[in-house]
């Protein structure tokens, strides 16, 4: 089960990777008040705030859900043991000297299994 921290790490870094920037740019195009905190429940395929769900975002969630299942199977973990897989994306603005305002992102992936949480945090920012 301790290997779930590695899965959380891979998921967090995959979400902030350049291959996922299309979806992140969609969030970035919205007012900061709507995206200061985004919560994705991978198992339930939901996102909060609810008004962020689009076909594209739903596609992203399904992509990572499909990725998650084989990852835990390779660790010989039964999917029934996974109680939750939650992704929290916190957004804030930062002023860089001599540059425009940029959004900073903190991604927390929390996998819950057998009432224990396996967490990983990743950070990113784009201009």
Chimera marker file (.cmm) of the C-alpha trace (Angstrom):
<marker_set name="trace">
<marker id="1" x="0.000" y="0.000" z="0.000" r="1" g="1" b="0" radius="0.5"/>
<marker id="2" x="2.870" y="2.407" z="0.649" r="1" g="1" b="0" radius="0.5"/>
<marker id="3" x="3.534" y="2.352" z="-3.087" r="1" g="1" b="0" radius="0.5"/>
<marker id="4" x="0.354" y="4.424" z="-3.473" r="1" g="1" b="0" radius="0.5"/>
<marker id="5" x="2.429" y="7.484" z="-2.600" r="1" g="1" b="0" radius="0.5"/>
<marker id="6" x="4.371" y="6.831" z="-5.816" r="1" g="1" b="0" radius="0.5"/>
<marker id="7" x="1.114" y="6.557" z="-7.757" r="1" g="1" b="0" radius="0.5"/>
<marker id="8" x="-0.035" y="9.861" z="-6.221" r="1" g="1" b="0" radius="0.5"/>
<marker id="9" x="3.296" y="11.408" z="-7.227" r="1" g="1" b="0" radius="0.5"/>
<marker id="10" x="2.983" y="10.182" z="-10.821" r="1" g="1" b="0" radius="0.5"/>
<marker id="11" x="-0.609" y="11.407" z="-11.037" r="1" g="1" b="0" radius="0.5"/>
<marker id="12" x="0.249" y="14.864" z="-9.658" r="1" g="1" b="0" radius="0.5"/>
<marker id="13" x="3.150" y="15.327" z="-12.064" r="1" g="1" b="0" radius="0.5"/>
<marker id="14" x="1.160" y="13.990" z="-14.999" r="1" g="1" b="0" radius="0.5"/>
<marker id="15" x="-1.608" y="16.510" z="-14.395" r="1" g="1" b="0" radius="0.5"/>
<marker id="16" x="0.826" y="19.429" z="-14.426" r="1" g="1" b="0" radius="0.5"/>
<marker id="17" x="2.762" y="18.103" z="-17.402" r="1" g="1" b="0" radius="0.5"/>
<marker id="18" x="2.888" y="19.884" z="-20.734" r="1" g="1" b="0" radius="0.5"/>
<marker id="19" x="0.652" y="17.170" z="-22.218" r="1" g="1" b="0" radius="0.5"/>
<marker id="20" x="-2.176" y="18.355" z="-19.973" r="1" g="1" b="0" radius="0.5"/>
<marker id="21" x="-1.739" y="22.108" z="-20.463" r="1" g="1" b="0" radius="0.5"/>
<marker id="22" x="-4.733" y="22.251" z="-22.825" r="1" g="1" b="0" radius="0.5"/>
<marker id="23" x="-7.066" y="21.477" z="-19.933" r="1" g="1" b="0" radius="0.5"/>
<marker id="24" x="-5.221" y="23.665" z="-17.492" r="1" g="1" b="0" radius="0.5"/>
<marker id="25" x="-5.415" y="26.606" z="-19.907" r="1" g="1" b="0" radius="0.5"/>
<marker id="26" x="-9.206" y="26.199" z="-19.899" r="1" g="1" b="0" radius="0.5"/>
<marker id="27" x="-9.214" y="26.709" z="-16.123" r="1" g="1" b="0" radius="0.5"/>
<marker id="28" x="-6.774" y="29.579" z="-16.499" r="1" g="1" b="0" radius="0.5"/>
<marker id="29" x="-9.108" y="31.383" z="-18.904" r="1" g="1" b="0" radius="0.5"/>
<marker id="30" x="-11.765" y="31.634" z="-16.184" r="1" g="1" b="0" radius="0.5"/>
<marker id="31" x="-11.848" y="34.297" z="-13.467" r="1" g="1" b="0" radius="0.5"/>
<marker id="32" x="-9.562" y="33.420" z="-10.560" r="1" g="1" b="0" radius="0.5"/>
<marker id="33" x="-12.507" y="33.445" z="-8.145" r="1" g="1" b="0" radius="0.5"/>
<marker id="34" x="-13.992" y="30.437" z="-9.981" r="1" g="1" b="0" radius="0.5"/>
<marker id="35" x="-10.778" y="28.449" z="-9.988" r="1" g="1" b="0" radius="0.5"/>
<marker id="36" x="-8.997" y="29.355" z="-6.746" r="1" g="1" b="0" radius="0.5"/>
<marker id="37" x="-9.760" y="25.819" z="-5.545" r="1" g="1" b="0" radius="0.5"/>
<marker id="38" x="-10.669" y="22.987" z="-7.891" r="1" g="1" b="0" radius="0.5"/>
<marker id="39" x="-11.441" y="19.548" z="-6.510" r="1" g="1" b="0" radius="0.5"/>
<marker id="40" x="-11.608" y="16.484" z="-8.724" r="1" g="1" b="0" radius="0.5"/>
<marker id="41" x="-12.902" y="13.148" z="-7.475" r="1" g="1" b="0" radius="0.5"/>
<marker id="42" x="-11.403" y="10.670" z="-9.895" r="1" g="1" b="0" radius="0.5"/>
<marker id="43" x="-13.502" y="7.692" z="-8.796" r="1" g="1" b="0" radius="0.5"/>
<marker id="44" x="-16.819" y="9.554" z="-8.897" r="1" g="1" b="0" radius="0.5"/>
<marker id="45" x="-15.745" y="11.478" z="-12.027" r="1" g="1" b="0" radius="0.5"/>
<marker id="46" x="-16.785" y="14.820" z="-10.530" r="1" g="1" b="0" radius="0.5"/>
<marker id="47" x="-15.276" y="18.276" z="-10.287" r="1" g="1" b="0" radius="0.5"/>
<marker id="48" x="-16.035" y="21.195" z="-7.980" r="1" g="1" b="0" radius="0.5"/>
<marker id="49" x="-17.083" y="23.842" z="-8.654" r="1" g="1" b="0" radius="0.5"/>
<marker id="50" x="-19.680" y="21.988" z="-10.696" r="1" g="1" b="0" radius="0.5"/>
<marker id="51" x="-19.814" y="24.645" z="-13.390" r="1" g="1" b="0" radius="0.5"/>
<marker id="52" x="-16.282" y="23.702" z="-14.525" r="1" g="1" b="0" radius="0.5"/>
<marker id="53" x="-17.436" y="20.412" z="-16.025" r="1" g="1" b="0" radius="0.5"/>
<marker id="54" x="-17.236" y="20.504" z="-19.794" r="1" g="1" b="0" radius="0.5"/>
<marker id="55" x="-16.864" y="17.694" z="-22.310" r="1" g="1" b="0" radius="0.5"/>
<marker id="56" x="-13.148" y="18.409" z="-22.424" r="1" g="1" b="0" radius="0.5"/>
<marker id="57" x="-12.750" y="18.346" z="-18.639" r="1" g="1" b="0" radius="0.5"/>
<marker id="58" x="-14.819" y="15.170" z="-18.405" r="1" g="1" b="0" radius="0.5"/>
<marker id="59" x="-12.512" y="13.654" z="-21.029" r="1" g="1" b="0" radius="0.5"/>
<marker id="60" x="-9.482" y="14.605" z="-18.920" r="1" g="1" b="0" radius="0.5"/>
<marker id="61" x="-11.009" y="13.025" z="-15.806" r="1" g="1" b="0" radius="0.5"/>
<marker id="62" x="-11.824" y="9.812" z="-17.696" r="1" g="1" b="0" radius="0.5"/>
<marker id="63" x="-8.288" y="9.733" z="-19.135" r="1" g="1" b="0" radius="0.5"/>
<marker id="64" x="-6.726" y="9.813" z="-15.674" r="1" g="1" b="0" radius="0.5"/>
<marker id="65" x="-9.257" y="7.348" z="-14.278" r="1" g="1" b="0" radius="0.5"/>
<marker id="66" x="-8.342" y="4.896" z="-17.053" r="1" g="1" b="0" radius="0.5"/>
<marker id="67" x="-4.666" y="5.509" z="-16.301" r="1" g="1" b="0" radius="0.5"/>
<marker id="68" x="-5.177" y="4.923" z="-12.560" r="1" g="1" b="0" radius="0.5"/>
<marker id="69" x="-6.712" y="1.440" z="-12.734" r="1" g="1" b="0" radius="0.5"/>
<marker id="70" x="-3.757" y="-0.324" z="-14.406" r="1" g="1" b="0" radius="0.5"/>
<marker id="71" x="-1.328" y="1.563" z="-12.140" r="1" g="1" b="0" radius="0.5"/>
<marker id="72" x="-2.777" y="0.071" z="-8.974" r="1" g="1" b="0" radius="0.5"/>
<marker id="73" x="-3.223" y="-3.343" z="-10.578" r="1" g="1" b="0" radius="0.5"/>
<marker id="74" x="0.517" y="-3.500" z="-11.292" r="1" g="1" b="0" radius="0.5"/>
<marker id="75" x="1.011" y="-3.029" z="-7.546" r="1" g="1" b="0" radius="0.5"/>
<marker id="76" x="-1.356" y="-5.954" z="-6.845" r="1" g="1" b="0" radius="0.5"/>
<marker id="77" x="-3.827" y="-3.649" z="-5.128" r="1" g="1" b="0" radius="0.5"/>
<marker id="78" x="-7.502" y="-4.449" z="-5.533" r="1" g="1" b="0" radius="0.5"/>
<marker id="79" x="-9.528" y="-1.450" z="-6.738" r="1" g="1" b="0" radius="0.5"/>
<marker id="80" x="-12.068" y="-2.212" z="-4.009" r="1" g="1" b="0" radius="0.5"/>
<marker id="81" x="-9.420" y="-1.214" z="-1.444" r="1" g="1" b="0" radius="0.5"/>
<marker id="82" x="-9.246" y="2.321" z="-2.857" r="1" g="1" b="0" radius="0.5"/>
<marker id="83" x="-11.716" y="4.497" z="-0.969" r="1" g="1" b="0" radius="0.5"/>
<marker id="84" x="-10.948" y="7.750" z="-2.760" r="1" g="1" b="0" radius="0.5"/>
<marker id="85" x="-8.681" y="9.432" z="-5.253" r="1" g="1" b="0" radius="0.5"/>
<marker id="86" x="-8.923" y="13.186" z="-4.987" r="1" g="1" b="0" radius="0.5"/>
<marker id="87" x="-7.053" y="15.916" z="-6.793" r="1" g="1" b="0" radius="0.5"/>
<marker id="88" x="-6.998" y="19.437" z="-5.358" r="1" g="1" b="0" radius="0.5"/>
<marker id="89" x="-5.731" y="22.263" z="-7.523" r="1" g="1" b="0" radius="0.5"/>
<marker id="90" x="-5.130" y="25.531" z="-5.690" r="1" g="1" b="0" radius="0.5"/>
<marker id="91" x="-4.513" y="28.635" z="-7.756" r="1" g="1" b="0" radius="0.5"/>
<marker id="92" x="-3.023" y="31.953" z="-6.764" r="1" g="1" b="0" radius="0.5"/>
<marker id="93" x="-1.586" y="34.979" z="-8.532" r="1" g="1" b="0" radius="0.5"/>
<marker id="94" x="1.990" y="36.104" z="-8.110" r="1" g="1" b="0" radius="0.5"/>
<marker id="95" x="3.746" y="39.185" z="-9.389" r="1" g="1" b="0" radius="0.5"/>
<marker id="96" x="7.188" y="38.435" z="-10.759" r="1" g="1" b="0" radius="0.5"/>
<marker id="97" x="9.661" y="41.344" z="-10.874" r="1" g="1" b="0" radius="0.5"/>
<marker id="98" x="9.666" y="42.794" z="-14.384" r="1" g="1" b="0" radius="0.5"/>
<marker id="99" x="7.010" y="40.352" z="-15.543" r="1" g="1" b="0" radius="0.5"/>
<marker id="100" x="3.265" y="40.164" z="-15.688" r="1" g="1" b="0" radius="0.5"/>
<marker id="101" x="1.113" y="38.466" z="-13.088" r="1" g="1" b="0" radius="0.5"/>
<marker id="102" x="1.344" y="34.693" z="-13.299" r="1" g="1" b="0" radius="0.5"/>
<marker id="103" x="-0.861" y="31.984" z="-11.877" r="1" g="1" b="0" radius="0.5"/>
<marker id="104" x="0.750" y="29.549" z="-9.500" r="1" g="1" b="0" radius="0.5"/>
<marker id="105" x="-0.728" y="26.082" z="-9.095" r="1" g="1" b="0" radius="0.5"/>
<marker id="106" x="-0.393" y="23.645" z="-6.230" r="1" g="1" b="0" radius="0.5"/>
<marker id="107" x="-1.610" y="20.130" z="-6.971" r="1" g="1" b="0" radius="0.5"/>
<marker id="108" x="-2.358" y="17.746" z="-4.149" r="1" g="1" b="0" radius="0.5"/>
<marker id="109" x="-3.252" y="14.180" z="-4.967" r="1" g="1" b="0" radius="0.5"/>
<marker id="110" x="-4.700" y="12.189" z="-2.097" r="1" g="1" b="0" radius="0.5"/>
<marker id="111" x="-5.333" y="8.476" z="-2.484" r="1" g="1" b="0" radius="0.5"/>
<marker id="112" x="-7.241" y="6.928" z="0.415" r="1" g="1" b="0" radius="0.5"/>
<marker id="113" x="-7.019" y="3.187" z="1.026" r="1" g="1" b="0" radius="0.5"/>
<marker id="114" x="-7.756" y="1.253" z="4.201" r="1" g="1" b="0" radius="0.5"/>
<marker id="115" x="-8.507" y="4.569" z="5.963" r="1" g="1" b="0" radius="0.5"/>
<marker id="116" x="-4.986" y="5.847" z="5.319" r="1" g="1" b="0" radius="0.5"/>
<marker id="117" x="-4.096" y="8.774" z="3.050" r="1" g="1" b="0" radius="0.5"/>
<marker id="118" x="-1.243" y="8.663" z="0.558" r="1" g="1" b="0" radius="0.5"/>
<marker id="119" x="-0.436" y="12.209" z="-0.569" r="1" g="1" b="0" radius="0.5"/>
<marker id="120" x="1.797" y="13.988" z="-2.997" r="1" g="1" b="0" radius="0.5"/>
<marker id="121" x="2.114" y="17.663" z="-3.868" r="1" g="1" b="0" radius="0.5"/>
<marker id="122" x="3.388" y="19.213" z="-7.078" r="1" g="1" b="0" radius="0.5"/>
<marker id="123" x="3.718" y="22.885" z="-8.062" r="1" g="1" b="0" radius="0.5"/>
<marker id="124" x="3.667" y="24.662" z="-11.402" r="1" g="1" b="0" radius="0.5"/>
<marker id="125" x="3.254" y="28.077" z="-12.964" r="1" g="1" b="0" radius="0.5"/>
<marker id="126" x="3.003" y="29.387" z="-16.497" r="1" g="1" b="0" radius="0.5"/>
<marker id="127" x="3.169" y="32.845" z="-18.027" r="1" g="1" b="0" radius="0.5"/>
<link id1="1" id2="2" r="1" g="1" b="0" radius="0.2"/>
<link id1="2" id2="3" r="1" g="1" b="0" radius="0.2"/>
<link id1="3" id2="4" r="1" g="1" b="0" radius="0.2"/>
<link id1="4" id2="5" r="1" g="1" b="0" radius="0.2"/>
<link id1="5" id2="6" r="1" g="1" b="0" radius="0.2"/>
<link id1="6" id2="7" r="1" g="1" b="0" radius="0.2"/>
<link id1="7" id2="8" r="1" g="1" b="0" radius="0.2"/>
<link id1="8" id2="9" r="1" g="1" b="0" radius="0.2"/>
<link id1="9" id2="10" r="1" g="1" b="0" radius="0.2"/>
<link id1="10" id2="11" r="1" g="1" b="0" radius="0.2"/>
<link id1="11" id2="12" r="1" g="1" b="0" radius="0.2"/>
<link id1="12" id2="13" r="1" g="1" b="0" radius="0.2"/>
<link id1="13" id2="14" r="1" g="1" b="0" radius="0.2"/>
<link id1="14" id2="15" r="1" g="1" b="0" radius="0.2"/>
<link id1="15" id2="16" r="1" g="1" b="0" radius="0.2"/>
<link id1="16" id2="17" r="1" g="1" b="0" radius="0.2"/>
<link id1="17" id2="18" r="1" g="1" b="0" radius="0.2"/>
<link id1="18" id2="19" r="1" g="1" b="0" radius="0.2"/>
<link id1="19" id2="20" r="1" g="1" b="0" radius="0.2"/>
<link id1="20" id2="21" r="1" g="1" b="0" radius="0.2"/>
<link id1="21" id2="22" r="1" g="1" b="0" radius="0.2"/>
<link id1="22" id2="23" r="1" g="1" b="0" radius="0.2"/>
<link id1="23" id2="24" r="1" g="1" b="0" radius="0.2"/>
<link id1="24" id2="25" r="1" g="1" b="0" radius="0.2"/>
<link id1="25" id2="26" r="1" g="1" b="0" radius="0.2"/>
<link id1="26" id2="27" r="1" g="1" b="0" radius="0.2"/>
<link id1="27" id2="28" r="1" g="1" b="0" radius="0.2"/>
<link id1="28" id2="29" r="1" g="1" b="0" radius="0.2"/>
<link id1="29" id2="30" r="1" g="1" b="0" radius="0.2"/>
<link id1="30" id2="31" r="1" g="1" b="0" radius="0.2"/>
<link id1="31" id2="32" r="1" g="1" b="0" radius="0.2"/>
<link id1="32" id2="33" r="1" g="1" b="0" radius="0.2"/>
<link id1="33" id2="34" r="1" g="1" b="0" radius="0.2"/>
<link id1="34" id2="35" r="1" g="1" b="0" radius="0.2"/>
<link id1="35" id2="36" r="1" g="1" b="0" radius="0.2"/>
<link id1="36" id2="37" r="1" g="1" b="0" radius="0.2"/>
<link id1="37" id2="38" r="1" g="1" b="0" radius="0.2"/>
<link id1="38" id2="39" r="1" g="1" b="0" radius="0.2"/>
<link id1="39" id2="40" r="1" g="1" b="0" radius="0.2"/>
<link id1="40" id2="41" r="1" g="1" b="0" radius="0.2"/>
<link id1="41" id2="42" r="1" g="1" b="0" radius="0.2"/>
<link id1="42" id2="43" r="1" g="1" b="0" radius="0.2"/>
<link id1="43" id2="44" r="1" g="1" b="0" radius="0.2"/>
<link id1="44" id2="45" r="1" g="1" b="0" radius="0.2"/>
<link id1="45" id2="46" r="1" g="1" b="0" radius="0.2"/>
<link id1="46" id2="47" r="1" g="1" b="0" radius="0.2"/>
<link id1="47" id2="48" r="1" g="1" b="0" radius="0.2"/>
<link id1="48" id2="49" r="1" g="1" b="0" radius="0.2"/>
<link id1="49" id2="50" r="1" g="1" b="0" radius="0.2"/>
<link id1="50" id2="51" r="1" g="1" b="0" radius="0.2"/>
<link id1="51" id2="52" r="1" g="1" b="0" radius="0.2"/>
<link id1="52" id2="53" r="1" g="1" b="0" radius="0.2"/>
<link id1="53" id2="54" r="1" g="1" b="0" radius="0.2"/>
<link id1="54" id2="55" r="1" g="1" b="0" radius="0.2"/>
<link id1="55" id2="56" r="1" g="1" b="0" radius="0.2"/>
<link id1="56" id2="57" r="1" g="1" b="0" radius="0.2"/>
<link id1="57" id2="58" r="1" g="1" b="0" radius="0.2"/>
<link id1="58" id2="59" r="1" g="1" b="0" radius="0.2"/>
<link id1="59" id2="60" r="1" g="1" b="0" radius="0.2"/>
<link id1="60" id2="61" r="1" g="1" b="0" radius="0.2"/>
<link id1="61" id2="62" r="1" g="1" b="0" radius="0.2"/>
<link id1="62" id2="63" r="1" g="1" b="0" radius="0.2"/>
<link id1="63" id2="64" r="1" g="1" b="0" radius="0.2"/>
<link id1="64" id2="65" r="1" g="1" b="0" radius="0.2"/>
<link id1="65" id2="66" r="1" g="1" b="0" radius="0.2"/>
<link id1="66" id2="67" r="1" g="1" b="0" radius="0.2"/>
<link id1="67" id2="68" r="1" g="1" b="0" radius="0.2"/>
<link id1="68" id2="69" r="1" g="1" b="0" radius="0.2"/>
<link id1="69" id2="70" r="1" g="1" b="0" radius="0.2"/>
<link id1="70" id2="71" r="1" g="1" b="0" radius="0.2"/>
<link id1="71" id2="72" r="1" g="1" b="0" radius="0.2"/>
<link id1="72" id2="73" r="1" g="1" b="0" radius="0.2"/>
<link id1="73" id2="74" r="1" g="1" b="0" radius="0.2"/>
<link id1="74" id2="75" r="1" g="1" b="0" radius="0.2"/>
<link id1="75" id2="76" r="1" g="1" b="0" radius="0.2"/>
<link id1="76" id2="77" r="1" g="1" b="0" radius="0.2"/>
<link id1="77" id2="78" r="1" g="1" b="0" radius="0.2"/>
<link id1="78" id2="79" r="1" g="1" b="0" radius="0.2"/>
<link id1="79" id2="80" r="1" g="1" b="0" radius="0.2"/>
<link id1="80" id2="81" r="1" g="1" b="0" radius="0.2"/>
<link id1="81" id2="82" r="1" g="1" b="0" radius="0.2"/>
<link id1="82" id2="83" r="1" g="1" b="0" radius="0.2"/>
<link id1="83" id2="84" r="1" g="1" b="0" radius="0.2"/>
<link id1="84" id2="85" r="1" g="1" b="0" radius="0.2"/>
<link id1="85" id2="86" r="1" g="1" b="0" radius="0.2"/>
<link id1="86" id2="87" r="1" g="1" b="0" radius="0.2"/>
<link id1="87" id2="88" r="1" g="1" b="0" radius="0.2"/>
<link id1="88" id2="89" r="1" g="1" b="0" radius="0.2"/>
<link id1="89" id2="90" r="1" g="1" b="0" radius="0.2"/>
<link id1="90" id2="91" r="1" g="1" b="0" radius="0.2"/>
<link id1="91" id2="92" r="1" g="1" b="0" radius="0.2"/>
<link id1="92" id2="93" r="1" g="1" b="0" radius="0.2"/>
<link id1="93" id2="94" r="1" g="1" b="0" radius="0.2"/>
<link id1="94" id2="95" r="1" g="1" b="0" radius="0.2"/>
<link id1="95" id2="96" r="1" g="1" b="0" radius="0.2"/>
<link id1="96" id2="97" r="1" g="1" b="0" radius="0.2"/>
<link id1="97" id2="98" r="1" g="1" b="0" radius="0.2"/>
<link id1="98" id2="99" r="1" g="1" b="0" radius="0.2"/>
<link id1="99" id2="100" r="1" g="1" b="0" radius="0.2"/>
<link id1="100" id2="101" r="1" g="1" b="0" radius="0.2"/>
<link id1="101" id2="102" r="1" g="1" b="0" radius="0.2"/>
<link id1="102" id2="103" r="1" g="1" b="0" radius="0.2"/>
<link id1="103" id2="104" r="1" g="1" b="0" radius="0.2"/>
<link id1="104" id2="105" r="1" g="1" b="0" radius="0.2"/>
<link id1="105" id2="106" r="1" g="1" b="0" radius="0.2"/>
<link id1="106" id2="107" r="1" g="1" b="0" radius="0.2"/>
<link id1="107" id2="108" r="1" g="1" b="0" radius="0.2"/>
<link id1="108" id2="109" r="1" g="1" b="0" radius="0.2"/>
<link id1="109" id2="110" r="1" g="1" b="0" radius="0.2"/>
<link id1="110" id2="111" r="1" g="1" b="0" radius="0.2"/>
<link id1="111" id2="112" r="1" g="1" b="0" radius="0.2"/>
<link id1="112" id2="113" r="1" g="1" b="0" radius="0.2"/>
<link id1="113" id2="114" r="1" g="1" b="0" radius="0.2"/>
<link id1="114" id2="115" r="1" g="1" b="0" radius="0.2"/>
<link id1="115" id2="116" r="1" g="1" b="0" radius="0.2"/>
<link id1="116" id2="117" r="1" g="1" b="0" radius="0.2"/>
<link id1="117" id2="118" r="1" g="1" b="0" radius="0.2"/>
<link id1="118" id2="119" r="1" g="1" b="0" radius="0.2"/>
<link id1="119" id2="120" r="1" g="1" b="0" radius="0.2"/>
<link id1="120" id2="121" r="1" g="1" b="0" radius="0.2"/>
<link id1="121" id2="122" r="1" g="1" b="0" radius="0.2"/>
<link id1="122" id2="123" r="1" g="1" b="0" radius="0.2"/>
<link id1="123" id2="124" r="1" g="1" b="0" radius="0.2"/>
<link id1="124" id2="125" r="1" g="1" b="0" radius="0.2"/>
<link id1="125" id2="126" r="1" g="1" b="0" radius="0.2"/>
<link id1="126" id2="127" r="1" g="1" b="0" radius="0.2"/>
</marker_set>
